[in-house]
Amino acid sequence: MSKLKHTGDHEWIRMEGDDMGVVGITDFAQQQLGDLVHIELPEVGTELAQSGEAAVIESVKAASDLHCPVSGILVAINESLLENPSLVNEDPTGEGWFLKIKLSDPSEVEGLMDEAAYQASLD
């Protein structure tokens, strides 16, 4: 069973411990965007709000924002994406992660969709 929780805007979070989370976009989102060509990530230490803009994603088709699924402080970015945004296309829920966040309110995760609910929302 997947340990990912999802937003309706096609972001995911995978918890690492009680208050740390890794954030990215879903396979569905990367397929809709097409080949990614540029990603802008915020600075480590940035305070992020739930549903607030956390990154800019540019593809050959469009530009889009990654919205943070939870509130917290940014503790790490995936610097590999700056040089190789196509990692998101190749492995969106693995090597293509965007951010690591120390959650300010871990209970926000409970309001997100599990894998089954997310897949049902796509139908």
ZIHUDA-V165549 format. One record per backbone hydrogen bond with DSSP energy under -0.5 kcal/mol. NH is the residue of the N-H (numbers start at 1). CO is the residue of the C=O. Records with the same first field share a line. If there is no record, write none. Layout:
NH = CO + CO
This chain:
5 = 13
6 = 113
7 = 11
10 = 7
12 = 24
13 = 5
14 = 22
15 = 3
16 = 20
21 = 101
22 = 14
23 = 99
24 = 12
26 = 10
30 = 26
31 = 27
32 = 28
33 = 29
34 = 30
37 = 58
38 = 58
40 = 56
41 = 39
42 = 54
45 = 74
46 = 43
48 = 46 + 72
51 = 68
52 = 49
54 = 66
55 = 66
56 = 40
57 = 64
58 = 38
59 = 62
60 = 35
61 = 33
64 = 57
66 = 55
67 = 65
68 = 52
72 = 48
73 = 102
74 = 46
75 = 100
76 = 100
78 = 98
79 = 77
81 = 78
82 = 79
83 = 79
84 = 80
87 = 84
88 = 85
90 = 86
91 = 87
94 = 91
96 = 91
97 = 94
98 = 23
99 = 23
100 = 76
101 = 21
102 = 73
103 = 19 + 101
104 = 71
105 = 71
108 = 105
109 = 106
110 = 107
111 = 108
112 = 109
113 = 6
118 = 114
119 = 115
120 = 116
121 = 117
122 = 118 + 119
123 = 119 + 120
